[in-house]
Amino acid sequence: MTLQWSAVATFLYAEIGLILIFCLPFIPPQRWQKIFSFNIWGKIASFWNKAFLTIIVLLIVLFLDAVREVRKYSSTPTIDKSSTNRPGAYEHTQMKLFRSQRNLYISGFSLFFWLVLRRLVTLITQLAKELSNKGVLNTQAENTNEAAKKFMEENERLKLLLKGKSKEENILEIENKKLVEDKEKLKTELKKTSDALSKAQGDVMTIKMQSERLSKEYDRLLKEYSKLQDHSGKSSKKDL
């Protein structure tokens, strides 16, 4: 195996190892997110896209070269194993074909796993962000539920207070109605009393006027009586 294909095979083994490590179930995506957030990755981030595209181009070139080699050795005329003109030519051709096919598989799987590795890192990063957002949303949902419970409790308290106030208002309305009724009764009784008082005052005035008349009549009668006595005294003196 030449140097370039040895490097491609090593790169393929490294890719397989990284994919297996990324697929380990006991390492959560948040841990990978912390690893990806190291400062060293930020420093090489500007070269990452260029390196990624460069490796893809190299792997595509190697893959196309391997395809060319496979087609080259597959399209050569078949050499009979029992040919005595060129002993070992058949085995040599088959060895070249096997190496070209091996190189084709190595370059093809390297290219495929390289794309899978890029996609896997992207998905792990997105999954870590979604899990973090989920944790934040769960916290917000819990806070919202607690706030909703508090609002419901406050609402129930306000309802109870409003019911108590409505009861008090009903009691006040009943008392006000009673007071209005008592007021109307008092007005009626006061009117009756005032009517009786005015009637009594009228009777008193009538009695007073009658008493005045009686006193005047009594005075007149006294005067007449005194006149009669004087007249009777004079008549008795004449008789003597």
C-alpha positions in Angstrom: 0.0 0.0 0.0 1.4 3.3 -1.0 1.7 6.3 1.3 -1.4 8.1 0.1 -3.6 5.1 0.5 -2.1 4.3 3.9 -3.0 7.9 5.0 -6.5 7.4 3.6 -6.9 4.1 5.4 -5.7 5.7 8.7 -8.1 8.6 8.1 -11.0 6.0 7.6 -10.1 4.2 10.8 -10.1 7.5 12.7 -13.5 8.4 11.3 -14.9 5.0 12.3 -13.5 5.5 15.8 -14.9 9.0 16.2 -18.3 7.9 14.9 -18.3 5.0 17.4 -17.4 7.4 20.2 -20.1 9.9 19.2 -22.6 7.0 19.3 -21.8 6.0 22.8 -25.1 6.1 24.8 -23.6 7.1 28.2 -22.2 10.4 26.9 -25.0 13.0 26.8 -25.1 15.6 24.0 -24.6 18.3 26.6 -21.2 16.9 27.4 -20.3 17.0 23.7 -21.6 20.6 23.5 -19.2 21.6 26.3 -16.4 19.9 24.5 -17.2 21.6 21.3 -17.4 25.0 23.1 -13.7 24.9 24.1 -11.5 27.9 23.0 -9.4 25.8 20.8 -12.3 25.0 18.5 -13.1 28.7 18.3 -9.5 29.4 17.1 -9.7 26.8 14.3 -13.3 27.5 13.4 -12.2 29.9 10.6 -10.0 27.1 9.0 -12.6 24.4 9.6 -14.7 24.9 6.5 -11.7 25.3 4.3 -10.2 22.1 5.7 -13.5 20.3 5.4 -13.8 21.2 1.7 -10.2 20.5 1.0 -10.5 17.0 2.5 -13.7 16.4 0.5 -11.9 17.4 -2.8 -8.9 15.1 -2.0 -11.2 12.2 -1.2 -13.2 12.7 -4.4 -10.0 12.9 -6.4 -8.7 9.6 -4.8 -12.1 8.0 -5.3 -12.2 8.9 -9.0 -8.6 7.6 -9.4 -9.6 4.4 -7.7 -12.6 4.1 -10.0 -10.3 4.7 -13.0 -8.0 1.9 -11.8 -10.8 -0.5 -11.3 -12.2 0.1 -14.7 -8.7 -0.2 -16.2 -7.9 -3.6 -14.7 -11.5 -4.8 -15.1 -11.5 -4.0 -18.9 -8.2 -5.7 -19.7 -8.4 -9.0 -21.7 -8.7 -12.0 -19.5 -5.5 -14.0 -19.2 -5.8 -17.8 -19.0 -4.3 -19.3 -15.8 -2.7 -22.1 -17.9 -1.0 -19.7 -20.3 2.7 -20.5 -20.7 3.7 -17.4 -22.6 3.5 -15.1 -19.6 3.5 -17.0 -16.3 2.1 -15.0 -13.3 0.4 -12.4 -15.5 -3.0 -13.5 -14.4 -2.2 -13.3 -10.7 -0.5 -9.9 -11.2 -3.6 -8.5 -13.0 -5.9 -9.8 -10.3 -3.7 -8.3 -7.6 -3.8 -4.9 -9.3 -7.6 -5.3 -9.6 -7.9 -6.2 -5.9 -5.8 -3.2 -4.8 -7.7 -0.8 -7.0 -11.0 -2.2 -5.6 -9.6 -1.9 -2.0 -8.6 1.7 -2.7 -12.0 2.4 -4.1 -13.7 1.1 -1.0 -11.3 3.0 1.3 -11.7 6.3 -0.5 -15.5 5.8 -0.9 -16.1 5.0 2.7 -13.7 7.7 3.8 -15.7 10.3 1.8 -19.0 8.9 3.1 -18.0 8.8 6.8 -16.5 12.2 6.5 -19.9 13.6 5.4 -21.6 11.5 8.1 -19.2 12.8 10.7 -19.9 16.4 9.8 -23.6 15.8 9.9 -23.4 13.9 13.2 -21.5 16.7 14.9 -24.1 19.2 13.6 -27.0 17.0 14.9 -25.3 16.5 18.3 -24.9 20.3 18.6 -28.5 21.0 17.6 -29.7 18.3 20.0 -27.7 19.8 22.9 -29.2 23.2 22.2 -32.7 21.8 22.0 -32.2 19.9 25.3 -30.9 23.1 26.9 -33.9 25.0 25.5 -36.1 22.3 26.7 -34.7 22.7 30.2 -35.2 26.4 30.0 -38.8 25.9 28.7 -39.5 23.4 31.5 -38.3 25.9 34.1 -40.4 28.6 32.5 -43.4 26.2 32.4 -42.9 25.3 36.1 -42.7 29.0 36.9 -45.8 29.7 34.8 -47.7 26.9 36.5 -46.7 28.2 39.9 -47.8 31.7 38.9 -51.0 30.3 37.5 -51.7 28.5 40.8 -51.0 31.7 42.8 -53.4 33.6 40.4 -56.0 30.9 40.9 -55.7 31.0 44.7 -55.9 34.8 44.6 -58.9 34.5 42.3 -60.6 32.1 44.8 -59.8 34.5 47.7 -61.3 37.4 45.7 -64.4 35.4 45.0 -64.8 34.6 48.7 -64.3 38.2 49.5 -66.8 39.3 46.9 -69.2 36.7 48.3 -68.7 38.0 51.8 -69.1 41.6 50.5 -72.3 40.6 48.7 -73.7 39.0 51.8 -72.8 42.2 53.8 -74.4 44.3 51.0 -77.5 42.1 51.2 -77.6 42.6 55.0 -77.2 46.3 54.6 -79.9 46.4 51.9 -82.3 44.6 54.3 -81.4 46.9 57.1 -81.9 49.9 54.9 -85.3 48.6 53.8 -86.2 48.2 57.5 -85.0 51.7 58.2 -87.0 53.0 55.3 -90.1 51.2 56.5 -89.5 52.4 60.1 -89.1 55.9 58.7 -92.3 55.7 56.8 -94.1 54.4 59.9 -92.6 57.2 62.0 -93.8 59.7 59.4 -97.2 58.2 59.5 -97.3 58.3 63.3 -95.9 61.8 63.3 -98.6 62.9 60.9 -101.2 61.3 63.1 -99.7 63.0 66.2 -99.5 66.3 64.4 -103.2 65.9 63.3 -104.2 65.0 66.8 -102.2 68.0 68.2 -103.7 70.4 65.8 -107.2 69.0 66.6 -106.4 69.3 70.3 -105.2 72.9 69.8 -108.5 73.6 67.9 -110.5 72.1 70.8 -108.5 74.2 73.3 -109.2 77.4 71.3 -112.8 76.5 71.2 -112.9 75.8 74.9 -111.0 79.0 75.6 -113.5 81.0 73.5 -116.4 79.3 75.3 -114.8 80.1 78.6 -114.4 83.7 77.6 -118.0 83.9 76.6 -119.1 82.2 79.8 -117.0 84.7 81.8 -118.5 87.6 80.0 -122.0 86.2 80.5 -121.2 85.7 84.2 -120.0 89.2 84.5 -123.2 90.5 82.8 -125.3 88.4 85.1 -123.5 89.7 88.1 -124.2 93.2 87.0 -127.8 92.5 86.5 -128.0 90.8 89.8 -126.4 93.7 91.6 -128.9 96.1 89.8 -131.8 94.0 91.0 -130.5 94.1 94.5 -130.2 97.8 94.4 -133.6 98.2 92.9 -135.1 95.9 95.6 -133.4 97.9 98.4 -134.8 101.1 97.1 -138.3 99.8 96.9 -138.3 98.5 100.5 -137.2 101.9 101.8 -140.2 103.5 100.0 -142.6 101.1 101.6 -141.5 102.1 105.1 
